[in-house]
Amino acid sequence: MIHQKEIILPSFKRGFHLITDVIVREIGPMPETGLLNIFLKHTSAGLTINENADPSVRYDFESFINKLIPENHPLYTHILEGDDDMPAHIKSSLFGNSLTIPISGSKLSLGTWQGIYLCEFRNYGGARSILATIVA
């Protein structure tokens, strides 16, 4: 069995945002076992799994990645869409736009402190679209 659903996330400000609850709510009942793939249909945001307990993790992610990949770098030639656009593309490529998570016992088989993050790399990225695919 394969089931797909498009999930439209609301607009988030730039940063790292936990979306685990949104994903679980939107996909509804899960099979006893299987796989969930979530695919972000954008080139200036990303997905990752990381610690969901301490909010300072989100702050540190944002601070470090912005230092690593700054705006207005002299090597950028793709600059017509704003100072945050080219860095957002690079960050998106590094983080990736797809995650696959096992389903066990009709739940996502995440670790105790793991959560799914939307990594919004644009200042005003707008609503984001995720295609969720469950394979059972």
N, CA, C and O atoms as a GROMACS GRO file, in nm:
protein
  544
    1MET      N    1   0.083  -0.118   0.000
    1MET     CA    2   0.000   0.000   0.000
    1MET      C    3   0.088   0.125   0.000
    1MET      O    4   0.185   0.134   0.076
    2ILE      N    5   0.054   0.219  -0.085
    2ILE     CA    6   0.121   0.349  -0.086
    2ILE      C    7   0.013   0.456  -0.073
    2ILE      O    8  -0.088   0.454  -0.144
    3HIS      N    9   0.034   0.548   0.018
    3HIS     CA   10  -0.060   0.658   0.040
    3HIS      C   11   0.018   0.789   0.037
    3HIS      O   12   0.124   0.800   0.099
    4GLN      N   13  -0.036   0.888  -0.034
    4GLN     CA   14   0.031   1.019  -0.040
    4GLN      C   15  -0.065   1.129   0.002
    4GLN      O   16  -0.186   1.121  -0.018
    5LYS      N   17  -0.007   1.232   0.062
    5LYS     CA   18  -0.083   1.350   0.100
    5LYS      C   19   0.007   1.472   0.090
    5LYS      O   20   0.121   1.471   0.137
    6GLU      N   21  -0.045   1.578   0.030
    6GLU     CA   22   0.028   1.705   0.026
    6GLU      C   23  -0.008   1.783   0.152
    6GLU      O   24  -0.125   1.798   0.186
    7ILE      N   25   0.093   1.833   0.219
    7ILE     CA   26   0.076   1.911   0.341
    7ILE      C   27   0.126   2.052   0.313
    7ILE      O   28   0.240   2.070   0.271
    8ILE      N   29   0.042   2.150   0.336
    8ILE     CA   30   0.082   2.290   0.318
    8ILE      C   31   0.112   2.347   0.457
    8ILE      O   32   0.022   2.360   0.540
    9LEU      N   33   0.237   2.380   0.479
    9LEU     CA   34   0.278   2.440   0.605
    9LEU      C   35   0.253   2.590   0.599
    9LEU      O   36   0.266   2.651   0.493
   10PRO      N   37   0.219   2.651   0.711
   10PRO     CA   38   0.204   2.796   0.711
   10PRO      C   39   0.340   2.863   0.696
   10PRO      O   40   0.444   2.798   0.707
   11SER      N   41   0.338   2.990   0.671
   11SER     CA   42   0.462   3.066   0.660
   11SER      C   43   0.531   3.071   0.797
   11SER      O   44   0.469   3.101   0.898
   12PHE      N   45   0.659   3.041   0.797
   12PHE     CA   46   0.741   3.051   0.918
   12PHE      C   47   0.848   3.156   0.896
   12PHE      O   48   0.895   3.175   0.784
   13LYS      N   49   0.887   3.224   1.002
   13LYS     CA   50   1.000   3.316   0.991
   13LYS      C   51   1.127   3.235   0.972
   13LYS      O   52   1.130   3.114   0.993
   14ARG      N   53   1.231   3.302   0.932
   14ARG     CA   54   1.360   3.238   0.913
   14ARG      C   55   1.402   3.170   1.043
   14ARG      O   56   1.392   3.228   1.151
   15GLY      N   57   1.449   3.046   1.032
   15GLY     CA   58   1.493   2.972   1.150
   15GLY      C   59   1.458   2.825   1.139
   15GLY      O   60   1.421   2.776   1.032
   16PHE      N   61   1.471   2.755   1.250
   16PHE     CA   62   1.450   2.611   1.258
   16PHE      C   63   1.325   2.586   1.340
   16PHE      O   64   1.316   2.626   1.456
   17HIS      N   65   1.226   2.519   1.279
   17HIS     CA   66   1.094   2.507   1.338
   17HIS      C   67   1.053   2.361   1.348
   17HIS      O   68   1.055   2.288   1.248
   18LEU      N   69   1.015   2.317   1.468
   18LEU     CA   70   0.968   2.180   1.486
   18LEU      C   71   0.831   2.164   1.420
   18LEU      O   72   0.738   2.239   1.448
   19ILE      N   73   0.820   2.064   1.333
   19ILE     CA   74   0.694   2.040   1.263
   19ILE      C   75   0.645   1.896   1.281
   19ILE      O   76   0.554   1.854   1.210
   20THR      N   77   0.703   1.823   1.374
   20THR     CA   78   0.664   1.682   1.395
   20THR      C   79   0.514   1.669   1.417
   20THR      O   80   0.450   1.587   1.353
   21ASP      N   81   0.459   1.750   1.507
   21ASP     CA   82   0.316   1.740   1.539
   21ASP      C   83   0.228   1.770   1.418
   21ASP      O   84   0.125   1.707   1.400
   22VAL      N   85   0.270   1.867   1.337
   22VAL     CA   86   0.194   1.900   1.216
   22VAL      C   87   0.193   1.782   1.120
   22VAL      O   88   0.088   1.746   1.066
   23ILE      N   89   0.308   1.722   1.099
   23ILE     CA   90   0.319   1.608   1.007
   23ILE      C   91   0.232   1.493   1.056
   23ILE      O   92   0.155   1.436   0.979
   24VAL      N   93   0.243   1.458   1.184
   24VAL     CA   94   0.165   1.346   1.240
   24VAL      C   95   0.016   1.374   1.229
   24VAL      O   96  -0.062   1.286   1.190
   25ARG      N   97  -0.025   1.494   1.262
   25ARG     CA   98  -0.167   1.530   1.255
   25ARG      C   99  -0.219   1.523   1.111
   25ARG      O  100  -0.328   1.472   1.086
   26GLU      N  101  -0.141   1.574   1.018
   26GLU     CA  102  -0.186   1.581   0.879
   26GLU      C  103  -0.190   1.444   0.810
   26GLU      O  104  -0.278   1.421   0.726
   27ILE      N  105  -0.099   1.354   0.843
   27ILE     CA  106  -0.100   1.224   0.774
   27ILE      C  107  -0.204   1.129   0.833
   27ILE      O  108  -0.244   1.033   0.767
   28GLY      N  109  -0.249   1.155   0.955
   28GLY     CA  110  -0.354   1.072   1.014
   28GLY      C  111  -0.305   0.935   1.056
   28GLY      O  112  -0.186   0.916   1.084
   29PRO      N  113  -0.398   0.838   1.062
   29PRO     CA  114  -0.362   0.704   1.108
   29PRO      C  115  -0.252   0.642   1.022
   29PRO      O  116  -0.253   0.652   0.899
   30MET      N  117  -0.158   0.577   1.089
   30MET     CA  118  -0.046   0.513   1.020
   30MET      C  119  -0.060   0.363   1.027
   30MET      O  120  -0.123   0.310   1.119
   31PRO      N  121  -0.001   0.292   0.930
   31PRO     CA  122  -0.003   0.145   0.936
   31PRO      C  123   0.082   0.095   1.053
   31PRO      O  124   0.160   0.171   1.111
   32GLU      N  125   0.067  -0.031   1.087
   32GLU     CA  126   0.145  -0.090   1.196
   32GLU      C  127   0.295  -0.076   1.171
   32GLU      O  128   0.370  -0.039   1.261
   33THR      N  129   0.338  -0.104   1.048
   33THR     CA  130   0.479  -0.087   1.010
   33THR      C  131   0.485  -0.026   0.870
   33THR      O  132   0.392  -0.039   0.791
   34GLY      N  133   0.595   0.040   0.843
   34GLY     CA  134   0.612   0.099   0.711
   34GLY      C  135   0.719   0.207   0.714
   34GLY      O  136   0.803   0.212   0.804
   35LEU      N  137   0.713   0.292   0.614
   35LEU     CA  138   0.806   0.404   0.602
   35LEU      C  139   0.728   0.529   0.565
   35LEU      O  140   0.634   0.524   0.485
   36LEU      N  141   0.768   0.640   0.623
   36LEU     CA  142   0.716   0.770   0.585
   36LEU      C  143   0.829   0.847   0.518
   36LEU      O  144   0.936   0.864   0.577
   37ASN      N  145   0.805   0.893   0.397
   37ASN     CA  146   0.898   0.985   0.332
   37ASN      C  147   0.829   1.119   0.324
   37ASN      O  148   0.714   1.129   0.282
   38ILE      N  149   0.901   1.224   0.366
   38ILE     CA  150   0.849   1.359   0.348
   38ILE      C  151   0.946   1.433   0.258
   38ILE      O  152   1.067   1.434   0.279
   39PHE      N  153   0.888   1.496   0.155
   39PHE     CA  154   0.965   1.564   0.052
   39PHE      C  155   0.921   1.709   0.045
   39PHE      O  156   0.806   1.738   0.013
   40LEU      N  157   1.013   1.801   0.074
   40LEU     CA  158   0.987   1.944   0.071
   40LEU      C  159   1.006   1.995  -0.071
   40LEU      O  160   1.114   1.978  -0.129
   41LYS      N  161   0.903   2.056  -0.127
   41LYS     CA  162   0.904   2.094  -0.268
   41LYS      C  163   0.955   2.238  -0.286
   41LYS      O  164   0.891   2.320  -0.350
   42HIS      N  165   1.073   2.265  -0.229
   42HIS     CA  166   1.129   2.400  -0.235
   42HIS      C  167   1.282   2.392  -0.238
   42HIS      O  168   1.341   2.292  -0.196
   43THR      N  169   1.346   2.500  -0.288
   43THR     CA  170   1.491   2.504  -0.299
   43THR      C  171   1.558   2.603  -0.205
   43THR      O  172   1.678   2.625  -0.214
   44SER      N  173   1.479   2.663  -0.116
   44SER     CA  174   1.538   2.759  -0.022
   44SER      C  175   1.498   2.729   0.122
   44SER      O  176   1.498   2.818   0.207
   45ALA      N  177   1.463   2.604   0.147
   45ALA     CA  178   1.432   2.556   0.282
   45ALA      C  179   1.480   2.411   0.287
   45ALA      O  180   1.516   2.355   0.184
   46GLY      N  181   1.479   2.352   0.404
   46GLY     CA  182   1.526   2.214   0.417
   46GLY      C  183   1.454   2.141   0.527
   46GLY      O  184   1.371   2.199   0.598
   47LEU      N  185   1.486   2.014   0.542
   47LEU     CA  186   1.432   1.929   0.647
   47LEU      C  187   1.548   1.862   0.719
   47LEU      O  188   1.649   1.828   0.659
   48THR      N  189   1.531   1.842   0.849
   48THR     CA  190   1.629   1.765   0.924
   48THR      C  191   1.560   1.706   1.047
   48THR      O  192   1.451   1.748   1.085
   49ILE      N  193   1.626   1.608   1.107
   49ILE     CA  194   1.582   1.551   1.234
   49ILE      C  195   1.691   1.583   1.335
   49ILE      O  196   1.809   1.558   1.311
   50ASN      N  197   1.649   1.638   1.449
   50ASN     CA  198   1.745   1.668   1.554
   50ASN      C  199   1.672   1.682   1.687
   50ASN      O  200   1.553   1.654   1.696
   51GLU      N  201   1.746   1.724   1.789
   51GLU     CA  202   1.691   1.734   1.924
   51GLU      C  203   1.570   1.827   1.928
   51GLU      O  204   1.569   1.936   1.871
   52ASN      N  205   1.466   1.779   1.999
   52ASN     CA  206   1.343   1.857   2.007
   52ASN      C  207   1.314   1.910   2.148
   52ASN      O  208   1.208   1.966   2.170
   53ALA      N  209   1.406   1.892   2.241
   53ALA     CA  210   1.378   1.928   2.380
   53ALA      C  211   1.424   2.070   2.416
   53ALA      O  212   1.346   2.146   2.474
   54ASP      N  213   1.545   2.104   2.385
   54ASP     CA  214   1.603   2.232   2.427
   54ASP      C  215   1.597   2.334   2.314
   54ASP      O  216   1.661   2.314   2.211
   55PRO      N  217   1.521   2.443   2.330
   55PRO     CA  218   1.510   2.544   2.224
   55PRO      C  219   1.642   2.609   2.185
   55PRO      O  220   1.653   2.667   2.076
   56SER      N  221   1.743   2.600   2.270
   56SER     CA  222   1.872   2.661   2.235
   56SER      C  223   1.936   2.590   2.116
   56SER      O  224   2.020   2.648   2.048
   57VAL      N  225   1.897   2.464   2.092
   57VAL     CA  226   1.948   2.392   1.974
   57VAL      C  227   1.909   2.468   1.848
   57VAL      O  228   1.991   2.484   1.757
   58ARG      N  229   1.784   2.515   1.842
   58ARG     CA  230   1.737   2.588   1.724
   58ARG      C  231   1.814   2.719   1.706
   58ARG      O  232   1.850   2.755   1.594
   59TYR      N  233   1.839   2.788   1.814
   59TYR     CA  234   1.915   2.913   1.809
   59TYR      C  235   2.058   2.886   1.761
   59TYR      O  236   2.110   2.959   1.677
   60ASP      N  237   2.120   2.782   1.815
   60ASP     CA  238   2.258   2.750   1.777
   60ASP      C  239   2.267   2.708   1.630
   60ASP      O  240   2.361   2.747   1.561
   61PHE      N  241   2.170   2.629   1.583
   61PHE     CA  242   2.167   2.595   1.441
   61PHE      C  243   2.166   2.721   1.355
   61PHE      O  244   2.248   2.737   1.264
   62GLU      N  245   2.074   2.811   1.386
   62GLU     CA  246   2.058   2.934   1.309
   62GLU      C  247   2.186   3.018   1.313
   62GLU      O  248   2.231   3.067   1.210
   63SER      N  249   2.242   3.035   1.431
   63SER     CA  250   2.364   3.116   1.445
   63SER      C  251   2.480   3.057   1.368
   63SER      O  252   2.551   3.128   1.297
   64PHE      N  253   2.500   2.927   1.382
   64PHE     CA  254   2.615   2.863   1.319
   64PHE      C  255   2.602   2.859   1.167
   64PHE      O  256   2.698   2.892   1.096
   65ILE      N  257   2.485   2.821   1.117
   65ILE     CA  258   2.470   2.808   0.972
   65ILE      C  259   2.480   2.944   0.903
   65ILE      O  260   2.528   2.953   0.790
   66ASN      N  261   2.435   3.051   0.971
   66ASN     CA  262   2.446   3.184   0.912
   66ASN      C  263   2.590   3.234   0.912
   66ASN      O  264   2.629   3.311   0.824
   67LYS      N  265   2.669   3.191   1.007
   67LYS     CA  266   2.811   3.227   1.008
   67LYS      C  267   2.886   3.146   0.901
   67LYS      O  268   2.974   3.198   0.832
   68LEU      N  269   2.848   3.019   0.888
   68LEU     CA  270   2.912   2.931   0.790
   68LEU      C  271   2.880   2.975   0.647
   68LEU      O  272   2.967   2.972   0.560
   69ILE      N  273   2.754   3.014   0.623
   69ILE     CA  274   2.708   3.053   0.488
   69ILE      C  275   2.644   3.191   0.500
   69ILE      O  276   2.522   3.201   0.514
   70PRO      N  277   2.724   3.297   0.493
   70PRO     CA  278   2.673   3.432   0.516
   70PRO      C  279   2.601   3.490   0.394
   70PRO      O  280   2.616   3.442   0.282
   71GLU      N  281   2.524   3.593   0.420
   71GLU     CA  282   2.465   3.671   0.311
   71GLU      C  283   2.573   3.763   0.253
   71GLU      O  284   2.675   3.790   0.317
   72ASN      N  285   2.549   3.810   0.133
   72ASN     CA  286   2.635   3.909   0.067
   72ASN      C  287   2.779   3.863   0.046
   72ASN      O  288   2.871   3.945   0.046
   73HIS      N  289   2.800   3.734   0.029
   73HIS     CA  290   2.937   3.686   0.004
   73HIS      C  291   2.981   3.732  -0.135
   73HIS      O  292   2.902   3.727  -0.229
   74PRO      N  293   3.105   3.777  -0.149
   74PRO     CA  294   3.149   3.830  -0.279
   74PRO      C  295   3.152   3.728  -0.392
   74PRO      O  296   3.156   3.766  -0.509
   75LEU      N  297   3.148   3.599  -0.362
   75LEU     CA  298   3.147   3.498  -0.467
   75LEU      C  299   3.009   3.476  -0.529
   75LEU      O  300   2.999   3.419  -0.638
   76TYR      N  301   2.904   3.521  -0.463
   76TYR     CA  302   2.768   3.499  -0.515
   76TYR      C  303   2.744   3.581  -0.641
   76TYR      O  304   2.775   3.701  -0.645
   77THR      N  305   2.690   3.517  -0.743
   77THR     CA  306   2.646   3.588  -0.864
   77THR      C  307   2.494   3.586  -0.876
   77THR      O  308   2.438   3.671  -0.946
   78HIS      N  309   2.427   3.493  -0.812
   78HIS     CA  310   2.281   3.484  -0.812
   78HIS      C  311   2.230   3.577  -0.700
   78HIS      O  312   2.210   3.533  -0.587
   79ILE      N  313   2.209   3.704  -0.733
   79ILE     CA  314   2.179   3.804  -0.630
   79ILE      C  315   2.050   3.882  -0.655
   79ILE      O  316   2.015   3.968  -0.575
   80LEU      N  317   1.980   3.855  -0.763
   80LEU     CA  318   1.863   3.935  -0.800
   80LEU      C  319   1.741   3.911  -0.711
   80LEU      O  320   1.651   3.995  -0.708
   81GLU      N  321   1.736   3.799  -0.640
   81GLU     CA  322   1.619   3.766  -0.560
   81GLU      C  323   1.635   3.800  -0.412
   81GLU      O  324   1.554   3.758  -0.329
   82GLY      N  325   1.738   3.876  -0.377
   82GLY     CA  326   1.756   3.919  -0.239
   82GLY      C  327   1.881   3.863  -0.177
   82GLY      O  328   1.935   3.761  -0.221
   83ASP      N  329   1.927   3.930  -0.072
   83ASP     CA  330   2.050   3.891  -0.004
   83ASP      C  331   2.042   3.753   0.060
   83ASP      O  332   2.144   3.685   0.076
   84ASP      N  333   1.921   3.710   0.096
   84ASP     CA  334   1.906   3.581   0.164
   84ASP      C  335   1.884   3.464   0.068
   84ASP      O  336   1.880   3.349   0.111
   85ASP      N  337   1.868   3.491  -0.063
   85ASP     CA  338   1.829   3.385  -0.156
   85ASP      C  339   1.940   3.285  -0.186
   85ASP      O  340   1.920   3.165  -0.167
   86MET      N  341   2.055   3.330  -0.233
   86MET     CA  342   2.163   3.235  -0.266
   86MET      C  343   2.210   3.158  -0.144
   86MET      O  344   2.230   3.037  -0.154
   87PRO      N  345   2.229   3.223  -0.029
   87PRO     CA  346   2.265   3.144   0.089
   87PRO      C  347   2.158   3.039   0.122
   87PRO      O  348   2.190   2.930   0.168
   88ALA      N  349   2.030   3.072   0.098
   88ALA     CA  350   1.923   2.977   0.125
   88ALA      C  351   1.934   2.854   0.034
   88ALA      O  352   1.909   2.742   0.079
   89HIS      N  353   1.970   2.874  -0.092
   89HIS     CA  354   1.988   2.761  -0.183
   89HIS      C  355   2.102   2.669  -0.137
   89HIS      O  356   2.089   2.547  -0.139
   90ILE      N  357   2.212   2.729  -0.095
   90ILE     CA  358   2.327   2.649  -0.048
   90ILE      C  359   2.288   2.571   0.078
   90ILE      O  360   2.316   2.452   0.089
   91LYS      N  361   2.224   2.639   0.172
   91LYS     CA  362   2.182   2.573   0.296
   91LYS      C  363   2.085   2.459   0.267
   91LYS      O  364   2.095   2.352   0.327
   92SER      N  365   1.991   2.482   0.175
   92SER     CA  366   1.894   2.379   0.139
   92SER      C  367   1.966   2.256   0.083
   92SER      O  368   1.929   2.143   0.116
   93SER      N  369   2.067   2.277   0.000
   93SER     CA  370   2.141   2.164  -0.056
   93SER      C  371   2.217   2.087   0.052
   93SER      O  372   2.227   1.965   0.045
   94LEU      N  373   2.270   2.158   0.150
   94LEU     CA  374   2.345   2.091   0.257
   94LEU      C  375   2.253   2.013   0.351
   94LEU      O  376   2.286   1.901   0.391
   95PHE      N  377   2.139   2.070   0.386
   95PHE     CA  378   2.047   2.002   0.478
   95PHE      C  379   1.964   1.896   0.406
   95PHE      O  380   1.935   1.791   0.462
   96GLY      N  381   1.925   1.924   0.283
   96GLY     CA  382   1.843   1.831   0.206
   96GLY      C  383   1.695   1.865   0.217
   96GLY      O  384   1.653   1.942   0.303
   97ASN      N  385   1.618   1.804   0.126
   97ASN     CA  386   1.474   1.833   0.123
   97ASN      C  387   1.388   1.710   0.139
   97ASN      O  388   1.269   1.713   0.108
   98SER      N  389   1.445   1.601   0.188
   98SER     CA  390   1.370   1.477   0.203
   98SER      C  391   1.418   1.399   0.325
   98SER      O  392   1.538   1.394   0.354
   99LEU      N  393   1.322   1.339   0.395
   99LEU     CA  394   1.353   1.252   0.509
   99LEU      C  395   1.271   1.124   0.497
   99LEU      O  396   1.157   1.128   0.450
  100THR      N  397   1.327   1.013   0.538
  100THR     CA  398   1.254   0.888   0.547
  100THR      C  399   1.262   0.839   0.691
  100THR      O  400   1.370   0.827   0.749
  101ILE      N  401   1.144   0.813   0.749
  101ILE     CA  402   1.134   0.776   0.890
  101ILE      C  403   1.058   0.644   0.901
  101ILE      O  404   0.951   0.631   0.842
  102PRO      N  405   1.111   0.546   0.975
  102PRO     CA  406   1.039   0.420   0.994
  102PRO      C  407   0.910   0.442   1.074
  102PRO      O  408   0.901   0.531   1.158
  103ILE      N  409   0.812   0.358   1.045
  103ILE     CA  410   0.688   0.353   1.122
  103ILE      C  411   0.686   0.219   1.194
  103ILE      O  412   0.698   0.114   1.130
  104SER      N  413   0.670   0.223   1.326
  104SER     CA  414   0.662   0.101   1.407
  104SER      C  415   0.549   0.120   1.508
  104SER      O  416   0.539   0.225   1.571
  105GLY      N  417   0.467   0.019   1.523
  105GLY     CA  418   0.356   0.030   1.618
  105GLY      C  419   0.262   0.144   1.583
  105GLY      O  420   0.204   0.206   1.672
  106SER      N  421   0.244   0.171   1.455
  106SER     CA  422   0.156   0.278   1.405
  106SER      C  423   0.199   0.418   1.448
  106SER      O  424   0.118   0.510   1.452
  107LYS      N  425   0.329   0.433   1.480
  107LYS     CA  426   0.384   0.564   1.516
  107LYS      C  427   0.518   0.584   1.446
  107LYS      O  428   0.584   0.488   1.407
  108LEU      N  429   0.556   0.711   1.430
  108LEU     CA  430   0.689   0.739   1.378
  108LEU      C  431   0.792   0.686   1.477
  108LEU      O  432   0.779   0.710   1.597
  109SER      N  433   0.890   0.617   1.430
  109SER     CA  434   0.991   0.556   1.515
  109SER      C  435   1.108   0.652   1.534
  109SER      O  436   1.221   0.624   1.493
  110LEU      N  437   1.078   0.766   1.595
  110LEU     CA  438   1.180   0.865   1.628
  110LEU      C  439   1.237   0.836   1.765
  110LEU      O  440   1.169   0.778   1.850
  111GLY      N  441   1.360   0.877   1.788
  111GLY     CA  442   1.421   0.863   1.920
  111GLY      C  443   1.353   0.956   2.020
  111GLY      O  444   1.278   1.046   1.983
  112THR      N  445   1.380   0.934   2.146
  112THR     CA  446   1.316   1.009   2.254
  112THR      C  447   1.325   1.159   2.235
  112THR      O  448   1.226   1.229   2.259
  113TRP      N  449   1.439   1.209   2.194
  113TRP     CA  450   1.459   1.354   2.183
  113TRP      C  451   1.463   1.402   2.039
  113TRP      O  452   1.511   1.512   2.012
  114GLN      N  453   1.414   1.321   1.946
  114GLN     CA  454   1.420   1.359   1.805
  114GLN      C  455   1.289   1.423   1.758
  114GLN      O  456   1.180   1.380   1.795
  115GLY      N  457   1.304   1.525   1.677
  115GLY     CA  458   1.189   1.590   1.614
  115GLY      C  459   1.223   1.627   1.471
  115GLY      O  460   1.339   1.637   1.434
  116ILE      N  461   1.118   1.646   1.392
  116ILE     CA  462   1.133   1.686   1.252
  116ILE      C  463   1.132   1.839   1.246
  116ILE      O  464   1.043   1.904   1.301
  117TYR      N  465   1.232   1.893   1.180
  117TYR     CA  466   1.246   2.038   1.165
  117TYR      C  467   1.223   2.082   1.021
  117TYR      O  468   1.272   2.020   0.928
  118LEU      N  469   1.149   2.191   1.005
  118LEU     CA  470   1.154   2.269   0.882
  118LEU      C  471   1.263   2.372   0.904
  118LEU      O  472   1.260   2.448   1.001
  119CYS      N  473   1.358   2.375   0.816
  119CYS     CA  474   1.466   2.473   0.821
  119CYS      C  475   1.431   2.582   0.720
  119CYS      O  476   1.449   2.564   0.600
  120GLU      N  477   1.382   2.694   0.769
  120GLU     CA  478   1.344   2.805   0.680
  120GLU      C  479   1.463   2.897   0.665
  120GLU      O  480   1.506   2.960   0.762
  121PHE      N  481   1.515   2.905   0.544
  121PHE     CA  482   1.636   2.982   0.520
  121PHE      C  483   1.611   3.119   0.458
  121PHE      O  484   1.704   3.198   0.445
  122ARG      N  485   1.488   3.149   0.421
  122ARG     CA  486   1.455   3.281   0.367
  122ARG      C  487   1.393   3.366   0.477
  122ARG      O  488   1.331   3.314   0.570
  123ASN      N  489   1.411   3.498   0.466
  123ASN     CA  490   1.348   3.587   0.563
  123ASN      C  491   1.196   3.579   0.552
  123ASN      O  492   1.127   3.583   0.654
  124TYR      N  493   1.146   3.569   0.430
  124TYR     CA  494   1.001   3.562   0.405
  124TYR      C  495   0.975   3.452   0.303
  124TYR      O  496   0.945   3.480   0.187
  125GLY      N  497   0.987   3.328   0.346
  125GLY     CA  498   0.975   3.215   0.254
  125GLY      C  499   0.834   3.181   0.211
  125GLY      O  500   0.814   3.118   0.108
  126GLY      N  501   0.735   3.222   0.288
  126GLY     CA  502   0.597   3.190   0.255
  126GLY      C  503   0.559   3.049   0.295
  126GLY      O  504   0.636   2.978   0.359
  127ALA      N  505   0.439   3.010   0.255
  127ALA     CA  506   0.390   2.875   0.284
  127ALA      C  507   0.481   2.775   0.213
  127ALA      O  508   0.532   2.802   0.104
  128ARG      N  509   0.499   2.660   0.275
  128ARG     CA  510   0.584   2.555   0.218
  128ARG      C  511   0.502   2.429   0.198
  128ARG      O  512   0.414   2.398   0.279
  129SER      N  513   0.531   2.356   0.091
  129SER     CA  514   0.456   2.237   0.055
  129SER      C  515   0.542   2.112   0.076
  129SER      O  516   0.657   2.106   0.031
  130ILE      N  517   0.485   2.015   0.144
  130ILE     CA  518   0.551   1.887   0.168
  130ILE      C  519   0.463   1.775   0.111
  130ILE      O  520   0.343   1.773   0.134
  131LEU      N  521   0.524   1.686   0.037
  131LEU     CA  522   0.454   1.566  -0.009
  131LEU      C  523   0.494   1.452   0.085
  131LEU      O  524   0.610   1.413   0.093
  132ALA      N  525   0.394   1.399   0.157
  132ALA     CA  526   0.416   1.289   0.249
  132ALA      C  527   0.372   1.159   0.181
  132ALA      O  528   0.261   1.149   0.129
  133THR      N  529   0.462   1.060   0.182
  133THR     CA  530   0.432   0.931   0.120
  133THR      C  531   0.454   0.822   0.225
  133THR      O  532   0.561   0.811   0.284
  134ILE      N  533   0.350   0.742   0.247
  134ILE     CA  534   0.360   0.628   0.338
  134ILE      C  535   0.360   0.500   0.254
  134ILE      O  536   0.273   0.478   0.171
  135VAL      N  537   0.460   0.418   0.279
  135VAL     CA  538   0.470   0.287   0.216
  135VAL      C  539   0.457   0.183   0.327
  135VAL      O  540   0.535   0.180   0.422
  136ALA      N  541   0.356   0.096   0.313
  136ALA     CA  542   0.332  -0.006   0.416
  136ALA      C  543   0.351  -0.145   0.357
  136ALA      O  544   0.335  -0.244   0.427
   0.00000   0.00000   0.00000
